[in-house]
């Protein structure tokens, strides 16, 4: 029996024996339970609030994303996981009614500073979305696009080297090396998602954000992405939003539980799933709601 199975067995068994309760029946703790800090943080967030017009979507959230670690964000639908994730590379800037307050820093740099170049920020903090979104270009051009516009290659040979290395690190090179001139949209769903990951790492980011990266994939493709995440954490900081508690248990070192815009609890993944500190986290883990 694998470690991941051991961690998630209590979830499965408890889910079958507890009565379901309404998400409105729970009482939120007054502050986050657990250690929000990382030993070697790449990103730090403090007292982050997000508003969509008058709606308070994220409420006073503080959390570090550590170097060479995977932080999983879990919680019921609509709890603010993806909204918070999008704050980390200013994707919420594209929403007119959205306002973000608080302090978010990348390697000590305030990402919401007026001096911050958002294009460069999104190169340093790459994002992999729920649905694979390759450009309508060749496989080669999908990966070469970022290095080319950011001037990371001095010549064609160096650009080709970056493309090949990125595809190899994404576990895709052997499958596509003989058809790099073919459209990326012609790949399978799992291959397209790995192509998007190769495109992200081609510009050598500090952080990779993943928003439900496996929700549209079959179990085999999901397993390959999860293996890839485990390899990528050796070089990158990774934050992943997932609805799958089993996936969070398999891929992450720390897990953060969100509820109604609040960060309720954060801690080592095995502790969160086997010995949560708050009843609210326990109720979600054991399937009472969500």
N, C-alpha and C positions, 0 to 999 in steps of 0.2 A: 504493500500500500504506500502510495506516494505521500510526501509531506502535505501537498496541497489537498489531497483527499482527506487526510487526517484532520486538517484545519476546518474543512467545510462539512464534514460529516455531522457535527452538532447542528449546523444550520438546517440540513435536510431533515434530520430526525425531529428537531424541535418544531419545525414548520408544520409537521403532520399532527402535532398534539396540542397546539395552543390555539385559542380562539382568536379570530381576526378582530382587530380594533381599528377605530377610525383615526386617521392622522391628526384630527382635531382634538382627540382625547388626551394627547400627550402634553407634558409640562416641560418647557425648555429650561435648561440650566442657565444660571445668571452669567456664566462665563465659560469659555472653552476649557474642557477637562483634558489634561495631558500636556506634554511638552511641545509647544509650537515651533521650537527652534531645531536647527540641524547643526551638527558639529562643524561642517564646512559648507555653509550656504552659498549657492550660486545666486539664488533669488531670495529676497526677503520681502514679506508683505506685512504691513502693520495697520490695523484699524481701517480696513478697506470697507467702504460702503458703495453700493451701486444703486442708482435710482433710474427707473424708466418712467419719465414724467414724475407723477406723484407716487408711484409704486416703489417701495423700498425692497429691492430684490436681494441685496447682499448687506448683511448687518454686522459691522464691526468685526471683520474677519482678519486674523493674523496667522500667517503660516510661512515657514521657510521651505524652499526646495533645495535639498542638499546636493553637493557634488557627488557624482557616481552613485546616485540612488534613484529608485522609482517610488514616487509618492502616488498612491491611488486615492481618488476622490469618489466616495460612494454616497448613496442616499436616495430617497424617493424621487420620482419624476417631479420636476419643477422646484427642486429644493435649492437651486442656485449653483450647482457644480459647474456646468458649462459656462454660465455667466461669469463666475469667478475665474475660470480658466482663460476666458477671452480677455480678461483684464490684463493678463500677464504679457501679452504682446499687442495690446491696444486694439484688438479687433472690435471692441465695443465702440471705438471712434466712428465706425461706419453707421452707427444708429443715432439719428439726430436727437432723439428724446432721451438718450442715455447719458448719465452723469456719474463719473467715478471720483470718489474722494479717498483720502488716505495716503499711505506711503508705500510705493512699490519700487524696489531697487534691484538692478541686475549688476552684480559684481560692484556694488556700491554706487552705481549711477542711477539717478532718479529717472525712471522711464517716462514719467509724465512731465518732465521738465520741458520748457519751451524750446530748449536747445537740442532736445533729442530728435534725431532723424528717424522717423517712424519706419522708413524703408530699411534702414540699417538695423533698427531694432528687430524687425521681423526676420531679418537674416540671422541675427543672433539668437532669437527665440522662434524657432520654426514650429509649424503646426501641421498635424496630420488629422484630417477631418473624418467624420463618421462614414461618409460615402467617398470612395476613391474618386479623385478629381484630376486625372492626368490632363495636361494641356492637349489640344488637338494638333499635336506635333509628333514627330518620330520619337522613339524611345530615347535615342541619343540626345535630341534637342530638349526633351523634358528635363533631363538631368543637367545638360550644359547651360540651360537658360540662366540659372542663378549665378554660377561662376562667371558667365560672360558679362552680365549686366553689372556685377560688382567688381569686375576687373581682377579676378583671382587667378587668371591664366595669362601668361605672357605670350603664348603662341598656341597654335593648333595642337601640337604634340602635348603640351602641358594640359590643355583642355581635355584631350582624349584620355589622359592619365587620370584626371579627376573624375571623369565620367565612369571609367572602368573601375576605379577604386570604390566609388560610391555604390555602384551596382553590386560589386562584390560584397561590400559590407552590409548591403541590404539583402544578401542571399539570393540575388536575382541574375547575376552575370552569366552563370553557366546555362541558364534557361533562355537567355535572349542574345547571347554574344554573336550569333549568326544572323540576327535580324534587327540590328540597332536602327536601321533606316525605316523600319515599319512603324505604323502608328501605335502610340502607347495605348490608345483606346481599344486596340484589338486584343489586348491581353485579358486573361481571366480576372475575376474580381480580386482574388488574393494577390495575383501578380501586379495588378494595378496599384493596390495599396502598398506593396513593397517598392514599386516604382516611385510612388509619392514620398515614401520614406527616403529612398535614394536621392530624390530631388531635394529633400529637406537637408540631408546631411552633406550634400555637395558643397554647401557654402560654410561648412564647419561651424555650426551653431554652438552656443553654450548650453542651451536648453531646448528640449523637444517636448511640445505639448501634444497630447493625443486625446481627441474627443471621441469616445466610443469607436476606436479604430477597427474593431472586429465585429460590430453589430450587423454588418451586411455580408459577413463571410461565413462559409461553411466550417464545420469543426476542424477539418484538415488545414485549411488556410489559416484559421484562428490559431492553431497550434504553432504554425510556422511564424506568425507574427509575434506570438508570445516568446518563442525561442529567440527571435530577433531582438525583442525588447531586452531580454536578459543579456544579450551580447552588447547591445548599444550602451547599456548603463556603465560599461567599463570606460566609456569616453564622454558620456553626456549626462546631464541631469534630466530626468524625465518626470513629467506629471501627466497622469492618465485619468480620465473620467471614464468610469465603467458602471453599467447596471449589474454586471455579473460579479457577485461576491466571490465566486470560485475563481474568476480571473484575477481579481484583486489579490486573493490569497496566493495565487501562483506567481504573480510577476512583481509584486511590490515589497519594499522593505518597511515602509510606513504607510498607514492608511488614515485618511481624514473622513469623518462622517459628517455630512451636511444635512440640515433639516430646516425647512422654511426660512432659508436665507442665512441661517446661523451655522457656524462651525461648532458642532457640539462636542466632538471628541477627536483627538488625534493621538496616535501612538504606534509602536511597533505592530506590524501586521498580525503576527501570531497572537499578541496580547489583545488586540481589538476583536479578533474572531473567537478567541477561547476564553477571555476574561475581561470583557468590556467593563469600564469603570462606571458608566451611567446606565440607568434603566432604559433611557431612550435609545441608546445604541443597541443594548441587548434586545429590546423589543423589535428593532428593525432587523438585526441579525437573525433572530429566531422566527421571523416571518409574521409577527403580530400585525404589522402594517407595512405598506410600501408596495 
